Amino acid sequence: MKFRKSLVLLMAVIMVFTLAACGGGANNAANTNNAPANGAEGTNAGNEAATEEEFKPEEGAKLVVWDGGEQKPFIEEVGKAFQEKYGVEVTFTEVGADKSVERIITDGPAGVGADVFVAVHDRTGSAVSSGVVLPNDQFEEETKAAAFETAIQAVSNDGILYGYPKSVETTAVFFNKDLIPNVPATWDEVVKFAGTFNDTKANKFAYMWDTGSSYWGYGFFGGYGSYVFGKEGTDPTDIGLNNEAGIEAAKFIQSLTSIIPLKSADINGDIRKSLFTSNKLAMNVSGPWDSTSFKEGVKNLGVAPYPKLPNGEQMKPFSGVKAYFVNAYTKYPNAAKMFASFASSAEYQKRNYVLTGLLPSNKSLAEDADIKNDPIASGFLAQFANSVPMPSIPEMAQYWAPMDAALASLWNDKTDPKKAMDNAVQQMKDNISTGQ
C-alpha cells in the first residue's frame, strides 16, 4: 500500500513539472470560479496525489450543509464535533431532501449552493446528469463496506458511487392503540372499522394518507404488480402504470373515497398529524421521520405494515435511501467529502436514530440492540421487506407530476381509472421524449 502511494505521489510530482513546463495553463483553468470544484475528468488526478495521509480540509474551509428542518439538531451536533476535530465551521440551512437537487442545479453553478446536501436516492440520476455532484471517491471503499448493498446501488450511477448513505426509509401505518389495538390485517377490515369509527361532522377518521400523492399512493400499485420503469426500475421505455395491474390499483384507490370523504387537497401531513395527535385519526400513514414527534403526541403509539390488498398481496410502498452528496462547485471539496463521510459514519447514524428515529443504512447497526428492540423501528423494517426502491434514473423526475394529477383526478373527480392512468403514462412519455 505504501509502495503504491509512493508511486502515485512520484507520478503526481512528474505531472506537476510537466505542466509547469507547458506554461501553467491548466492551473488557470482550475481556478475559474464557476467551474466544478472537482469534475469527473479532474477528480482522479487530484485525489490520487492526495494520499490518505495527506487528505485534509482546505485551509480556512467553512461548510454549509442543507438538510431537512427536523435534522437541524443533528447537523448542529455533528457539525460541532467536526469543527472540534478538524477546525472546519459547519452551518446548517434548511433545504429538504426532496428539493435539494433541483435547487443545487441552479445554486451550485451560481456559487451559492451548499457544500454538502442531503437528497433522496431517486434524484441521483438527475444530479449526475446535471453535473452538480462529485463522486464519493476518497471514501468509496469504507462506504461500500459499511452500507447495505441496496443503499450503495441506490446512490450510484453507471457503476460510480456518488452518495454517502445516511438512512433508509419506507412508509407504514402509525396507529393509536387507544383507538384501535392493532392495524387490521386486510383492507376489508379497515373499511368495516371505518364504518364504526368515522364521524365526519366531528372530523374523526379511521385511516388516512395523502390521497393525491404519487409517493404515498404507490404502495397500492406495487402491491397489485404494477411498476414505474420496468421490473428493475431502470427501463424508461417500459412504463407499467396503466397495465391491467395498474388499472386495478387505481380502481381500488378510488373505492376508498367511501371511508375518507375529503378532497385530496384537504389531506396533507400537517392535517393528518393534527388529527392523529388529537385522537381524531386512528391510523396515519407516514415514515420514520415522524417517529419522534408522534411519540410526543400519541401516548400509546404503534407502527405496523399496511393491510393486505383485496388480491391477497401485501402493499409495496416506495422505499428510499437518504444520502449526503457533495456539490461539484464547492470551494472545499476535501472538507465537504470528509464531513459527508463523518456525518454518515456508524457512530453518527446511531446518534441520528436516537435524536430523530431515522433508520440507519449502516449494516452493523441492524444488529444494534437498541434498534432491534425498538417496536417503532422494527415495524418499519418489517414493511421495508415489502417495499420497492424508487427508480433513480433521470427519467424518474417525470413520474411525480403526472401521477399526482392522475390520483387527484381519480379521487376528486371520479375519473375513469383507465383513462386517468392512460393520461398519466402518455404525459410521462411525452415529457421524457421532450426532456422536460
Kinemage of the C-alpha trace (Angstrom):
@kinemage 1
@onewidth
@group {chain A} dominant
@subgroup {mainchain}
@vectorlist {calphas} color= white
{ca met a 1} P 0.000 0.000 0.000
{ca lys a 2} L 2.812 2.392 0.918
{ca phe a 3} L 4.650 1.463 -2.287
{ca arg a 4} L 1.535 2.250 -4.330
{ca lys a 5} L 1.053 5.593 -2.632
{ca ser a 6} L 4.704 6.482 -3.119
{ca leu a 7} L 4.434 5.602 -6.787
{ca val a 8} L 1.300 7.694 -7.175
{ca leu a 9} L 2.983 10.624 -5.437
{ca leu a 10} L 6.025 10.322 -7.694
{ca met a 11} L 3.800 10.338 -10.779
{ca ala a 12} L 1.969 13.388 -9.460
{ca val a 13} L 5.300 15.234 -8.998
{ca ile a 14} L 6.322 14.377 -12.562
{ca met a 15} L 2.979 15.686 -13.812
{ca val a 16} L 3.441 18.955 -11.919
{ca phe a 17} L 6.831 19.625 -13.537
{ca thr a 18} L 5.470 18.652 -16.938
{ca leu a 19} L 2.545 21.083 -16.637
{ca ala a 20} L 4.840 23.838 -15.369
{ca ala a 21} L 6.994 23.431 -18.466
{ca cys a 22} L 3.870 23.892 -20.594
{ca gly a 23} L 3.143 27.341 -19.158
{ca gly a 24} L 0.714 26.567 -16.291
{ca gly a 25} L -2.489 26.898 -18.355
{ca ala a 26} L -4.119 24.019 -16.504
{ca asn a 27} L -3.767 25.822 -13.198
{ca asn a 28} L -5.503 28.887 -14.556
{ca ala a 29} L -8.410 26.745 -15.749
{ca ala a 30} L -8.685 25.068 -12.367
{ca asn a 31} L -9.013 28.441 -10.666
{ca thr a 32} L -12.032 29.529 -12.713
{ca asn a 33} L -14.683 30.479 -10.139
{ca asn a 34} L -17.716 28.867 -11.777
{ca ala a 35} L -16.049 25.604 -12.785
{ca pro a 36} L -16.937 22.462 -10.833
{ca ala a 37} L -14.563 22.011 -7.926
{ca asn a 38} L -13.580 18.537 -8.971
{ca gly a 39} L -15.173 17.419 -12.224
{ca ala a 40} L -15.156 13.870 -13.495
{ca glu a 41} L -12.017 14.341 -15.575
{ca gly a 42} L -10.086 16.254 -12.986
{ca thr a 43} L -11.141 14.310 -9.942
{ca asn a 44} L -8.849 11.345 -10.110
{ca ala a 45} L -5.560 13.137 -10.681
{ca gly a 46} L -6.082 15.399 -7.696
{ca asn a 47} L -7.260 12.685 -5.397
{ca glu a 48} L -4.595 10.195 -6.386
{ca ala a 49} L -1.984 12.766 -5.468
{ca ala a 50} L -3.730 13.359 -2.176
{ca thr a 51} L -2.908 10.166 -0.352
{ca glu a 52} L -4.921 9.065 2.637
{ca glu a 53} L -2.294 10.583 4.963
{ca glu a 54} L -2.388 13.919 3.149
{ca phe a 55} L -6.141 14.193 2.712
{ca lys a 56} L -7.263 17.038 4.940
{ca pro a 57} L -9.578 20.045 4.838
{ca glu a 58} L -8.553 23.049 2.790
{ca glu a 59} L -7.053 25.929 4.762
{ca gly a 60} L -9.825 28.198 6.040
{ca ala a 61} L -12.591 25.867 4.892
{ca lys a 62} L -16.160 26.580 6.004
{ca leu a 63} L -19.093 24.381 5.078
{ca val a 64} L -22.795 24.985 4.503
{ca val a 65} L -24.951 21.879 4.853
{ca trp a 66} L -28.506 21.567 3.526
{ca asp a 67} L -30.823 19.167 5.303
{ca gly a 68} L -34.457 18.931 6.416
{ca gly a 69} L -35.735 21.045 9.298
{ca glu a 70} L -36.094 18.047 11.585
{ca gln a 71} L -32.370 17.375 11.094
{ca lys a 72} L -31.211 20.730 12.433
{ca pro a 73} L -30.327 19.436 15.955
{ca phe a 74} L -28.381 16.556 14.432
{ca ile a 75} L -26.438 18.669 11.949
{ca glu a 76} L -25.601 21.192 14.649
{ca glu a 77} L -24.352 18.418 16.931
{ca val a 78} L -22.318 16.603 14.308
{ca gly a 79} L -21.086 19.947 12.946
{ca lys a 80} L -19.767 20.900 16.354
{ca ala a 81} L -17.915 17.590 16.645
{ca phe a 82} L -16.497 18.018 13.136
{ca gln a 83} L -15.265 21.518 13.936
{ca glu a 84} L -13.623 20.320 17.144
{ca lys a 85} L -11.814 17.554 15.271
{ca tyr a 86} L -10.904 19.310 12.017
{ca gly a 87} L -11.313 23.029 12.697
{ca val a 88} L -13.947 23.464 9.986
{ca glu a 89} L -17.037 25.507 10.799
{ca val a 90} L -20.334 23.937 9.713
{ca thr a 91} L -23.529 25.945 9.145
{ca phe a 92} L -26.975 24.390 8.770
{ca thr a 93} L -29.544 25.639 6.237
{ca glu a 94} L -32.970 24.072 5.892
{ca val a 95} L -33.460 22.595 2.424
{ca gly a 96} L -35.308 19.296 2.397
{ca ala a 97} L -34.141 16.125 0.697
{ca asp a 98} L -36.983 16.361 -1.814
{ca lys a 99} L -35.990 19.840 -3.017
{ca ser a 100} L -32.223 19.902 -2.750
{ca val a 101} L -31.220 18.581 -6.174
{ca glu a 102} L -33.463 20.965 -8.108
{ca arg a 103} L -32.054 23.840 -6.061
{ca ile a 104} L -28.404 22.817 -6.293
{ca ile a 105} L -28.731 22.640 -10.083
{ca thr a 106} L -29.260 26.419 -10.080
{ca asp a 107} L -27.450 27.446 -6.899
{ca gly a 108} L -24.378 25.263 -7.414
{ca pro a 109} L -23.068 26.894 -10.614
{ca ala a 110} L -24.042 30.298 -9.197
{ca gly a 111} L -21.722 29.719 -6.254
{ca val a 112} L -24.423 29.981 -3.586
{ca gly a 113} L -25.234 26.308 -3.061
{ca ala a 114} L -24.457 24.132 -0.076
{ca asp a 115} L -21.122 22.339 0.086
{ca val a 116} L -22.900 19.196 1.294
{ca phe a 117} L -26.589 18.469 0.836
{ca val a 118} L -28.956 15.643 1.582
{ca ala a 119} L -31.098 14.088 -1.152
{ca val a 120} L -33.301 11.089 -1.670
{ca his a 121} L -31.683 8.493 -3.905
{ca asp a 122} L -34.202 8.811 -6.742
{ca arg a 123} L -32.605 12.185 -7.558
{ca thr a 124} L -29.146 10.626 -8.077
{ca gly a 125} L -29.545 10.278 -11.843
{ca ser a 126} L -30.755 13.859 -12.258
{ca ala a 127} L -27.916 15.214 -10.136
{ca val a 128} L -25.273 13.262 -12.032
{ca ser a 129} L -26.626 14.145 -15.472
{ca ser a 130} L -26.657 17.819 -14.426
{ca gly a 131} L -23.020 17.647 -13.307
{ca val a 132} L -23.651 19.020 -9.829
{ca val a 133} L -22.283 16.211 -7.649
{ca leu a 134} L -18.805 14.808 -7.078
{ca pro a 135} L -18.159 11.076 -6.898
{ca asn a 136} L -17.611 9.552 -3.482
{ca asp a 137} L -14.089 8.528 -4.403
{ca gln a 138} L -11.957 9.278 -1.331
{ca phe a 139} L -14.203 7.256 0.991
{ca glu a 140} L -15.539 4.781 -1.563
{ca glu a 141} L -14.127 1.610 -0.053
{ca glu a 142} L -15.238 2.241 3.503
{ca thr a 143} L -18.654 3.465 2.384
{ca lys a 144} L -19.241 0.294 0.368
{ca ala a 145} L -18.063 -1.878 3.232
{ca ala a 146} L -20.367 -0.221 5.759
{ca ala a 147} L -23.692 0.304 3.951
{ca phe a 148} L -26.354 -2.105 2.767
{ca glu a 149} L -25.752 -3.097 -0.837
{ca thr a 150} L -29.185 -1.772 -1.835
{ca ala a 151} L -28.202 1.607 -0.402
{ca ile a 152} L -24.936 1.620 -2.350
{ca gln a 153} L -26.694 0.769 -5.592
{ca ala a 154} L -29.323 3.416 -4.940
{ca val a 155} L -26.775 6.250 -4.792
{ca ser a 156} L -24.584 5.029 -7.655
{ca asn a 157} L -24.887 5.825 -11.335
{ca asp a 158} L -23.290 3.845 -14.150
{ca gly a 159} L -21.209 1.990 -11.585
{ca ile a 160} L -19.823 5.141 -9.921
{ca leu a 161} L -20.629 5.807 -6.267
{ca tyr a 162} L -21.781 9.376 -5.590
{ca gly a 163} L -23.666 9.372 -2.286
{ca tyr a 164} L -22.807 8.818 1.350
{ca pro a 165} L -25.871 6.835 2.593
{ca lys a 166} L -27.198 8.057 5.935
{ca ser a 167} L -30.575 6.320 6.329
{ca val a 168} L -33.135 4.036 4.728
{ca glu a 169} L -36.846 4.577 4.896
{ca thr a 170} L -40.243 3.476 3.756
{ca thr a 171} L -43.789 4.177 4.831
{ca ala a 172} L -46.012 2.167 7.159
{ca val a 173} L -49.063 2.664 9.360
{ca phe a 174} L -48.751 4.527 12.637
{ca phe a 175} L -51.701 3.710 14.890
{ca asn a 176} L -53.109 4.987 18.163
{ca lys a 177} L -53.521 1.959 20.416
{ca asp a 178} L -56.099 3.783 22.500
{ca leu a 179} L -58.338 3.939 19.415
{ca ile a 180} L -57.550 0.626 17.720
{ca pro a 181} L -55.492 -2.207 19.250
{ca asn a 182} L -53.814 -3.297 16.016
{ca val a 183} L -53.689 -2.357 12.364
{ca pro a 184} L -56.218 -4.625 10.600
{ca ala a 185} L -54.714 -7.402 8.534
{ca thr a 186} L -56.822 -6.600 5.456
{ca trp a 187} L -58.414 -3.606 3.769
{ca asp a 188} L -61.853 -5.213 4.216
{ca glu a 189} L -61.317 -4.924 7.965
{ca val a 190} L -60.198 -1.303 7.636
{ca val a 191} L -63.408 -0.453 5.780
{ca lys a 192} L -65.504 -2.205 8.459
{ca phe a 193} L -63.669 -0.351 11.228
{ca ala a 194} L -64.206 2.956 9.438
{ca gly a 195} L -67.926 2.230 9.424
{ca thr a 196} L -67.913 2.237 13.227
{ca phe a 197} L -65.290 4.937 13.861
{ca asn a 198} L -65.702 7.642 11.227
{ca asp a 199} L -67.625 10.767 12.216
{ca thr a 200} L -67.159 13.395 9.536
{ca lys a 201} L -69.036 16.070 11.497
{ca ala a 202} L -66.591 15.590 14.370
{ca asn a 203} L -63.686 15.327 11.900
{ca lys a 204} L -62.890 11.762 13.019
{ca phe a 205} L -61.423 9.252 10.578
{ca ala a 206} L -60.201 5.695 10.742
{ca tyr a 207} L -57.351 5.801 8.222
{ca met a 208} L -55.625 8.474 6.161
{ca trp a 209} L -52.838 9.063 3.686
{ca asp a 210} L -52.198 11.829 1.138
{ca thr a 211} L -54.648 10.541 -1.457
{ca gly a 212} L -53.451 12.804 -4.256
{ca ser a 213} L -49.776 11.999 -3.858
{ca ser a 214} L -47.809 9.759 -6.190
{ca tyr a 215} L -45.358 8.982 -3.383
{ca trp a 216} L -47.890 7.928 -0.779
{ca gly a 217} L -50.124 6.174 -3.291
{ca tyr a 218} L -47.512 3.937 -4.888
{ca gly a 219} L -47.970 1.138 -2.334
{ca phe a 220} L -51.270 0.197 -3.979
{ca phe a 221} L -49.692 -0.030 -7.440
{ca gly a 222} L -46.704 -2.001 -6.188
{ca gly a 223} L -48.982 -4.433 -4.369
{ca tyr a 224} L -51.058 -5.067 -7.480
{ca gly a 225} L -47.907 -5.795 -9.514
{ca ser a 226} L -47.732 -2.513 -11.384
{ca tyr a 227} L -44.405 -0.691 -11.759
{ca val a 228} L -42.853 2.573 -12.942
{ca phe a 229} L -39.875 1.813 -15.225
{ca gly a 230} L -39.683 -1.944 -15.774
{ca lys a 231} L -39.345 -4.549 -13.054
{ca glu a 232} L -35.894 -3.261 -12.081
{ca gly a 233} L -36.758 0.437 -12.289
{ca thr a 234} L -34.144 1.014 -14.979
{ca asp a 235} L -36.063 0.850 -18.292
{ca pro a 236} L -37.617 4.237 -19.205
{ca thr a 237} L -39.343 2.650 -22.215
{ca asp a 238} L -41.381 0.248 -20.049
{ca ile a 239} L -43.937 2.194 -18.004
{ca gly a 240} L -46.261 -0.244 -16.251
{ca leu a 241} L -48.675 2.105 -14.533
{ca asn a 242} L -51.553 1.690 -16.991
{ca asn a 243} L -51.281 -2.058 -17.458
{ca glu a 244} L -54.027 -4.321 -16.107
{ca ala a 245} L -52.486 -4.322 -12.621
{ca gly a 246} L -52.157 -0.548 -12.583
{ca ile a 247} L -55.786 -0.037 -13.536
{ca glu a 248} L -56.913 -2.467 -10.818
{ca ala a 249} L -54.895 -0.498 -8.305
{ca ala a 250} L -56.476 2.749 -9.494
{ca lys a 251} L -59.970 1.241 -9.174
{ca phe a 252} L -59.287 0.154 -5.614
{ca ile a 253} L -57.869 3.512 -4.582
{ca gln a 254} L -60.965 5.190 -5.977
{ca ser a 255} L -63.208 2.857 -3.967
{ca leu a 256} L -61.661 4.130 -0.717
{ca thr a 257} L -63.259 7.553 -1.078
{ca ser a 258} L -66.103 5.872 0.818
{ca ile a 259} L -64.056 5.922 4.037
{ca ile a 260} L -62.206 9.233 3.502
{ca pro a 261} L -64.859 11.648 2.197
{ca leu a 262} L -62.436 14.556 1.713
{ca lys a 263} L -60.877 16.196 -1.323
{ca ser a 264} L -57.241 15.265 -1.817
{ca ala a 265} L -56.177 18.903 -1.348
{ca asp a 266} L -57.650 18.769 2.170
{ca ile a 267} L -55.268 15.986 3.223
{ca asn a 268} L -51.616 16.596 3.922
{ca gly a 269} L -49.021 15.730 6.526
{ca asp a 270} L -49.782 18.615 8.834
{ca ile a 271} L -53.526 17.947 8.800
{ca arg a 272} L -53.003 14.241 9.417
{ca lys a 273} L -50.610 14.951 12.256
{ca ser a 274} L -53.047 17.363 13.887
{ca leu a 275} L -55.882 14.830 13.712
{ca phe a 276} L -53.655 11.963 14.842
{ca thr a 277} L -52.254 13.720 17.893
{ca ser a 278} L -55.719 14.926 18.932
{ca asn a 279} L -57.161 11.388 18.905
{ca lys a 280} L -59.314 12.015 15.828
{ca leu a 281} L -57.380 9.766 13.467
{ca ala a 282} L -56.791 6.124 14.365
{ca met a 283} L -54.299 5.153 11.640
{ca asn a 284} L -51.910 7.580 9.971
{ca val a 285} L -49.597 6.565 7.136
{ca ser a 286} L -46.154 8.122 7.414
{ca gly a 287} L -42.453 7.403 7.663
{ca pro a 288} L -39.808 7.049 10.374
{ca trp a 289} L -39.013 10.750 10.130
{ca asp a 290} L -42.246 11.383 12.089
{ca ser a 291} L -41.454 8.878 14.842
{ca thr a 292} L -40.142 11.381 17.351
{ca ser a 293} L -42.961 13.908 17.017
{ca phe a 294} L -45.641 11.194 17.018
{ca lys a 295} L -44.177 9.645 20.176
{ca glu a 296} L -44.541 13.035 21.827
{ca gly a 297} L -48.132 13.489 20.616
{ca val a 298} L -49.634 9.998 20.933
{ca lys a 299} L -49.417 8.243 24.282
{ca asn a 300} L -49.844 4.656 23.038
{ca leu a 301} L -48.221 4.628 19.627
{ca gly a 302} L -47.667 1.649 17.346
{ca val a 303} L -46.345 1.021 13.824
{ca ala a 304} L -47.302 -1.894 11.608
{ca pro a 305} L -47.144 -2.868 7.918
{ca tyr a 306} L -50.004 -1.919 5.610
{ca pro a 307} L -53.129 -4.107 5.494
{ca lys a 308} L -53.286 -6.680 2.692
{ca leu a 309} L -54.964 -5.732 -0.573
{ca pro a 310} L -58.138 -7.427 -1.851
{ca asn a 311} L -55.954 -9.529 -4.166
{ca gly a 312} L -54.337 -11.066 -1.070
{ca glu a 313} L -50.992 -9.386 -1.670
{ca gln a 314} L -49.013 -7.107 0.619
{ca met a 315} L -48.862 -3.470 -0.341
{ca lys a 316} L -45.430 -2.449 -1.601
{ca pro a 317} L -44.696 1.227 -0.952
{ca phe a 318} L -41.658 3.039 -2.211
{ca ser a 319} L -38.520 2.759 -0.147
{ca gly a 320} L -35.790 5.314 -0.248
{ca val a 321} L -32.227 5.972 0.746
{ca lys a 322} L -31.262 9.373 2.016
{ca ala a 323} L -27.658 10.274 1.448
{ca tyr a 324} L -25.304 13.209 1.605
{ca phe a 325} L -23.887 14.463 -1.675
{ca val a 326} L -21.004 16.860 -2.305
{ca asn a 327} L -21.654 19.870 -4.519
{ca ala a 328} L -19.371 19.759 -7.583
{ca tyr a 329} L -18.961 23.534 -7.304
{ca thr a 330} L -17.866 23.640 -3.664
{ca lys a 331} L -14.709 25.592 -2.907
{ca tyr a 332} L -13.806 22.997 -0.280
{ca pro a 333} L -14.164 19.527 -1.830
{ca asn a 334} L -11.843 17.855 0.684
{ca ala a 335} L -13.624 19.269 3.723
{ca ala a 336} L -17.013 18.542 2.159
{ca lys a 337} L -16.144 14.905 1.438
{ca met a 338} L -14.757 14.486 4.939
{ca phe a 339} L -17.908 15.910 6.519
{ca ala a 340} L -20.212 13.751 4.358
{ca ser a 341} L -18.291 10.659 5.454
{ca phe a 342} L -18.073 11.813 9.091
{ca ala a 343} L -21.806 12.571 9.424
{ca ser a 344} L -22.818 9.269 7.787
{ca ser a 345} L -20.496 7.118 9.924
{ca ala a 346} L -21.953 4.353 12.104
{ca glu a 347} L -21.409 6.485 15.192
{ca tyr a 348} L -23.453 9.384 13.895
{ca gln a 349} L -26.111 7.237 12.193
{ca lys a 350} L -26.773 5.753 15.606
{ca arg a 351} L -26.881 9.249 17.081
{ca asn a 352} L -29.300 10.365 14.361
{ca tyr a 353} L -31.533 7.371 15.132
{ca val a 354} L -31.596 8.378 18.801
{ca leu a 355} L -32.331 12.028 18.015
{ca thr a 356} L -34.795 11.679 15.140
{ca gly a 357} L -35.677 7.999 14.673
{ca leu a 358} L -34.093 7.665 11.218
{ca leu a 359} L -33.333 4.059 10.297
{ca pro a 360} L -29.625 3.601 9.620
{ca ser a 361} L -28.193 2.401 6.312
{ca asn a 362} L -25.151 1.008 8.124
{ca lys a 363} L -25.154 -2.804 8.161
{ca ser a 364} L -23.614 -3.155 11.597
{ca leu a 365} L -26.382 -1.108 13.196
{ca ala a 366} L -29.041 -3.584 12.032
{ca glu a 367} L -27.855 -5.773 14.912
{ca asp a 368} L -27.734 -2.957 17.427
{ca ala a 369} L -29.852 -3.989 20.434
{ca asp a 370} L -31.437 -0.561 20.849
{ca ile a 371} L -32.701 -0.628 17.267
{ca lys a 372} L -33.720 -4.294 17.153
{ca asn a 373} L -35.776 -3.916 20.339
{ca asp a 374} L -37.493 -0.715 19.247
{ca pro a 375} L -41.091 -1.601 18.177
{ca ile a 376} L -41.312 1.518 16.009
{ca ala a 377} L -38.101 0.722 14.150
{ca ser a 378} L -38.979 -2.956 13.827
{ca gly a 379} L -42.422 -2.041 12.434
{ca phe a 380} L -40.811 -0.048 9.654
{ca leu a 381} L -38.190 -2.680 8.998
{ca ala a 382} L -40.998 -5.252 8.594
{ca gln a 383} L -42.611 -3.066 5.930
{ca phe a 384} L -39.199 -2.338 4.390
{ca ala a 385} L -39.036 -6.020 3.470
{ca asn a 386} L -42.116 -5.419 1.276
{ca ser a 387} L -41.096 -2.195 -0.403
{ca val a 388} L -39.876 -1.119 -3.817
{ca pro a 389} L -36.783 1.117 -4.166
{ca met a 390} L -37.673 4.247 -6.069
{ca pro a 391} L -36.037 4.207 -9.512
{ca ser a 392} L -33.030 6.519 -9.621
{ca ile a 393} L -32.715 7.007 -13.379
{ca pro a 394} L -33.099 10.635 -14.564
{ca glu a 395} L -36.499 9.850 -16.132
{ca met a 396} L -37.917 9.326 -12.625
{ca ala a 397} L -38.299 13.107 -12.456
{ca gln a 398} L -41.158 12.730 -14.947
{ca tyr a 399} L -43.139 10.346 -12.723
{ca trp a 400} L -44.319 12.663 -9.971
{ca ala a 401} L -46.441 15.410 -11.523
{ca pro a 402} L -48.407 13.222 -13.983
{ca met a 403} L -49.153 10.667 -11.266
{ca asp a 404} L -50.099 13.358 -8.764
{ca ala a 405} L -52.593 14.690 -11.298
{ca ala a 406} L -53.957 11.220 -12.091
{ca leu a 407} L -54.510 10.327 -8.433
{ca ala a 408} L -56.144 13.664 -7.662
{ca ser a 409} L -58.416 13.209 -10.664
{ca leu a 410} L -59.326 9.671 -9.598
{ca trp a 411} L -60.097 10.792 -6.072
{ca asn a 412} L -61.782 14.143 -6.574
{ca asp a 413} L -63.468 13.823 -9.959
{ca lys a 414} L -64.128 10.069 -10.117
{ca thr a 415} L -62.313 9.939 -13.452
{ca asp a 416} L -62.416 6.562 -15.181
{ca pro a 417} L -59.369 4.662 -13.829
{ca lys a 418} L -58.158 3.505 -17.233
{ca lys a 419} L -58.484 6.982 -18.698
{ca ala a 420} L -56.651 8.537 -15.728
{ca met a 421} L -53.775 6.087 -15.914
{ca asp a 422} L -53.514 6.251 -19.713
{ca asn a 423} L -53.282 10.038 -19.485
{ca ala a 424} L -50.594 9.872 -16.816
{ca val a 425} L -48.456 7.418 -18.762
{ca gln a 426} L -48.802 9.370 -22.003
{ca gln a 427} L -47.764 12.571 -20.241
{ca met a 428} L -44.744 10.813 -18.771
{ca lys a 429} L -43.752 9.537 -22.225
{ca asp a 430} L -44.213 12.969 -23.777
{ca asn a 431} L -42.142 14.661 -21.084
{ca ile a 432} L -39.385 12.079 -21.367
{ca ser a 433} L -39.235 12.457 -25.147
{ca thr a 434} L -39.021 16.246 -24.948
{ca gly a 435} L -36.685 16.282 -21.960
{ca gln a 436} L -38.976 18.449 -19.835
